[in-house]
């Protein structure tokens, strides 16, 4: 038996079965996507390209904690290296040269090296989709293919200016992150307030337009010489609407002032640098 199409061509029995299976597979795929939200392979690859642009990159993160030296200083040793899909080791400039405004100050500084410990989440933020391998021992030999290698003082048993400076820097980063989160929340609250005010203003403008249309209709009848009964209710509605407008303006200004008063303050080290 042959399957024949309208344009005159034909395929053999085996090919017809395969085409039928292909159509059934496509229908099953569309059904699965509709029911479960799973994406077809092409859409999935596009999604991965957008959200994991560094898939195939390999990152080695080295961290050796608590090394105590003869002077009583205790240090954590850090280092990392990044290899792209072509096998090339990235340099310090490759990693830190481009502008990455989406990174926090802590993340940007730790990627530079010598500025605190490097968390894997920072590498994931810088290289979405890359494979990260953590190591607890430093490899022997040359580290010329590394992006950076540094040490951070932790829990020194003696007076240590590096430890003090590191603690101060950590406090500054924490203050910046706290401020950034608080400011983002405040901005979202302000946007919601502005949207609500716009909606309320639009609603009261529509109500005012309805009152004005009634007044215009009354005036048109009067100008046409038509007898019009008492209009006290109409003027009362107009006065009430104007009062509601005034009250709304006062309330909106007060809500804006109250929100402005709750705007988060800049971290102290930022404020002092701007003074």
C-alpha positions in Angstrom: 0.0 0.0 0.0 1.3 3.5 -0.9 0.5 6.8 0.6 -0.2 9.3 -2.2 -0.4 13.1 -1.8 -2.4 15.6 -3.8 0.7 16.9 -5.7 1.1 13.6 -7.3 4.2 12.2 -5.5 4.2 9.0 -3.4 6.2 7.3 -0.8 6.6 3.7 0.1 5.0 1.9 3.1 8.0 2.3 5.4 8.3 6.0 4.6 4.6 6.5 5.1 4.8 4.9 8.6 7.8 7.1 9.5 6.0 10.3 8.4 2.9 9.3 10.4 5.1 8.7 13.5 6.8 12.1 12.9 3.4 13.9 12.9 2.3 12.0 16.0 5.6 12.9 17.7 5.1 16.6 16.9 1.5 16.5 18.2 2.7 14.8 21.4 5.4 17.4 21.8 2.9 20.3 21.4 0.5 18.6 23.9 3.4 18.1 26.4 4.4 21.8 26.0 0.9 22.9 26.5 0.2 20.7 29.6 3.6 20.8 31.4 5.3 23.9 30.1 8.2 21.9 28.8 9.9 23.5 25.9 10.9 22.0 22.5 14.6 21.4 22.0 15.1 24.5 19.8 13.3 26.8 22.3 15.2 25.2 25.2 18.5 25.9 23.4 17.5 29.5 22.8 16.6 29.8 26.5 19.9 28.4 27.5 21.8 30.8 25.2 20.0 33.7 26.7 20.3 32.7 30.4 23.5 30.6 30.3 25.7 32.4 27.8 28.9 30.9 29.3 27.8 27.3 29.1 30.9 25.2 28.3 33.2 27.5 30.3 35.2 25.7 33.0 36.1 27.5 36.3 38.4 26.2 39.0 38.0 27.9 42.4 40.8 27.3 44.9 40.3 28.0 48.6 42.7 26.8 51.4 41.4 28.1 54.7 43.2 28.8 58.0 46.9 28.8 57.1 48.8 30.0 60.2 52.3 31.5 59.7 55.1 32.0 62.1 54.1 35.5 62.9 50.7 34.6 64.3 48.8 35.6 61.2 46.1 33.3 59.9 45.2 33.5 56.2 42.9 32.0 53.7 44.4 31.4 50.3 42.3 32.1 47.3 42.7 31.8 43.5 40.7 31.0 40.4 41.1 30.4 36.7 38.6 30.4 33.8 38.8 28.5 30.6 36.6 29.3 27.6 35.0 26.8 25.2 38.0 26.9 23.0 40.4 25.9 25.8 41.8 29.4 26.3 42.6 30.6 29.8 41.1 34.0 30.4 43.3 36.8 31.8 42.6 39.2 34.6 41.7 41.8 32.0 39.3 39.4 30.2 37.4 38.9 33.4 37.4 42.3 34.9 37.8 44.6 31.9 34.2 44.7 30.7 31.6 46.7 32.5 29.4 44.4 34.7 27.0 46.9 36.3 24.7 44.0 37.4 27.4 42.9 39.9 27.4 44.2 43.5 30.5 46.1 44.8 31.4 43.0 46.8 31.2 40.8 43.8 33.2 43.2 41.5 35.9 43.7 44.2 36.4 40.0 44.9 36.7 39.2 41.3 39.7 41.5 41.2 41.5 39.5 43.8 43.0 40.5 47.2 39.6 41.8 48.3 38.0 39.3 50.5 36.8 35.7 49.8 35.4 34.8 46.5 32.0 33.1 46.7 30.9 30.7 43.9 27.7 32.7 43.5 29.9 35.6 42.3 31.4 33.5 39.6 27.9 32.3 38.6 26.8 35.9 38.4 29.8 36.8 36.2 29.7 33.6 34.1 26.1 32.3 34.0 26.1 28.7 32.8 29.8 27.9 33.5 30.8 24.8 35.3 32.5 25.6 38.6 34.7 23.2 40.4 35.9 24.0 44.0 39.2 22.8 45.3 40.6 22.7 48.8 44.2 22.4 47.9 46.4 24.7 45.8 48.0 22.9 42.8 51.8 22.8 42.5 53.7 24.5 39.7 53.2 27.7 37.8 49.9 29.7 38.3 50.4 31.9 35.2 47.1 30.7 33.7 45.2 32.0 36.8 43.0 35.1 36.8 44.1 36.0 40.3 45.7 34.5 43.4 45.6 36.2 46.8 45.3 35.7 50.6 42.9 37.1 53.1 43.7 37.5 56.8 41.2 35.7 59.0 41.3 35.4 62.8 44.9 36.5 63.3 46.3 35.9 66.8 48.3 39.2 66.7 47.5 42.8 65.9 46.9 43.0 62.2 46.1 46.0 60.1 45.0 43.8 57.2 42.5 42.1 59.5 41.1 45.5 60.6 41.0 46.8 57.1 39.2 43.7 55.9 36.6 43.9 58.6 36.0 47.6 57.8 35.6 46.7 54.1 33.2 43.9 54.9 31.1 46.3 57.0 31.0 48.7 54.1 30.0 46.0 51.6 27.2 44.9 54.0 26.0 48.4 54.4 25.9 48.9 50.6 24.0 45.7 50.0 21.5 46.6 52.8 21.0 50.0 51.3 20.6 48.6 47.7 17.9 46.2 48.8 16.1 48.8 50.9 16.3 51.4 48.1 14.9 48.8 45.5 12.0 48.1 47.9 11.4 51.8 48.4 11.5 52.5 44.7 9.0 49.7 44.1 6.7 51.2 46.8 7.0 54.6 45.2 6.1 53.2 41.8 3.1 51.4 43.2 2.0 54.7 44.9 2.4 56.7 41.7 0.4 54.1 39.8 -2.4 54.2 42.4 -2.4 58.0 42.4 -2.6 58.0 38.6 -5.6 55.6 38.7 -7.4 57.7 41.4 -6.8 60.9 39.5 -8.2 59.3 36.3 -11.2 58.1 38.2 -12.0 61.5 39.7 -11.4 63.2 36.3 -14.0 60.9 34.8 -16.4 61.7 37.6 -15.8 65.4 37.1 -16.3 65.1 33.3 -19.7 63.5 34.0 -20.7 66.5 36.3 -19.5 69.0 33.7 -21.5 67.3 30.9 -24.6 67.6 33.1 -23.9 71.3 33.6 -23.2 71.8 29.9 -26.5 70.1 29.1 -28.4 72.3 31.5 -26.8 75.5 30.1 -27.7 74.4 26.5 -31.3 73.9 27.5 -31.4 77.3 29.3 -29.7 79.0 26.2 -32.4 77.4 24.0 -35.1 79.1 26.1 -36.3 75.9 27.7 -37.7 76.1 31.2 -35.5 74.1 33.5 -36.6 73.1 37.0 -34.4 73.7 40.1 -30.8 72.7 39.7 -29.7 72.7 43.4 -28.8 69.1 43.3 -26.6 69.6 40.2 -24.6 72.4 41.9 -24.3 70.4 45.1 -22.8 67.6 43.0 -20.4 70.1 41.4 -19.3 71.5 44.8 -18.9 67.9 46.3 -16.7 66.9 43.3 -14.5 70.0 43.7 -14.1 69.2 47.4 -13.2 65.6 46.6 -10.5 66.9 44.1 -9.0 69.2 46.8 -9.0 66.4 49.4 -7.4 64.0 46.9 -4.6 66.5 46.1 -3.9 67.1 49.8 -3.9 63.4 50.5 -1.6 62.6 47.6 0.9 65.3 48.6 0.9 64.0 52.2 1.4 60.4 51.0 4.3 61.4 48.8 5.9 63.4 51.7 5.5 60.4 54.0 7.2 58.1 51.5 10.0 60.6 50.8 10.7 60.7 54.5 11.2 57.0 54.6 13.8 57.0 51.7 16.8 54.9 52.8 19.9 56.8 53.8 23.1 56.3 52.0 25.8 54.2 53.6 28.0 56.4 55.8 31.1 55.9 53.6 29.2 57.0 50.6 27.7 60.0 52.3 31.1 61.1 53.6 32.6 60.8 50.1 29.8 63.1 48.7 30.1 65.7 51.5 
